């Protein structure tokens, strides 16, 4: 008995053995898969565009880094993955197993194989981008750098193996979507469990890695560490979707009589996993943009509160805290006393550097950490008084 017949015999209700497809597609669970596939690329595109805008126009970098190019290419792959899944809902994705005919099953399995190839490429893209970002930020520390390289090597290796299995897992190849043909296929149960476990493990490692460095930084406040942890370890969100996806997929191939119905849920989770992972890659690089927005909002409030006043917003009226000494100039700045000399002003303008004891991070690493800086915050024992002001154009 063919695989299709055995599935129908397991799952169909009496009198419905041959399957009854719906009158229109997408239908049942496929509707939710289609909606997710359509909406998520637009949300992700906004974050990718903001990342590239920040890099080129706010940081004014002379060129894009390797992880920027990886993010851009991964955006294309994730968009293609979503488009293919949306099209697969017109070929049975999301339906219950008892709604399939033999012809519809072949179409479904064909689209399933194509979608899986782009899913693996998307996983490789966003995981590699996050690891390259960590190497850029903390690469001066040898153990951490080689840990990232080891994780990157393992990630690329198992995903490449997964890609080969998806493409050449059946002999002949078209047996993948024509199960009735003679030949052999890799055990799908073993494949789903093994590669799903590898996927969850690497997601978890990638999310934890930056925490091992952040909580050893000499920051002025524990809230800076919390903020940086949330910023750089947002990969936990992608890990959560990977866990849910693996759970549904494993149950579908091992115990559930409705493997295709659970498959629709699993592929919805795969869309969310890819796009949230790519969004995490982008949020970690938007520090200068957030800081610029906060500064703009603060400046706007100052202007709004000082409307109607005859004096500029940074000038206090004489008699409320000092005199201008008869010169007519401002006696106080809005954030406190004016620097006593040019040297002090130069030191105040120098960008703080976050570091481990005895070392400092260079300008490219300050870009991400700058997102958590606030007026009055500082990094203990990290600012050199003789250091000249630095410019992000040098990154």
Secondary structure, DSSP 4 states (H G I P E B T S, - for coil): --HHHHHHHHHPPTT-TT----SSSS-THHHHHHHHHHHHHHHHHHHHHHHHHIIIIIS--SS--HHHHHHHHHHHHHHHHHHHHHHHGGGTTT--GGG--HHHHHHHHHHHHHHHHHHHHHHHHHHHHHHHHHHHHHTTSHHHHHHHHHHHHHHHHHHHHHHHHHHHSEESGGGGT-TTSSSEE--HHHHHHHHHHHHHHHHHHHHHHHHHHHTTS--S-HHHHHHHHHHH-THHHHHHHHHHHHHHHHHHHHT-S-HHHHHHHHHHHHHHHHHHHHHHHHHTT-HHHHHHHHHHHHHHHHHHHTTT-SS-TT-PPTTSS---TTS-S-S-BTTBSPPSSHHHHHHHHSPP---STT----HHHHHHHGGG--TT---TT---TTPPP--GGG-
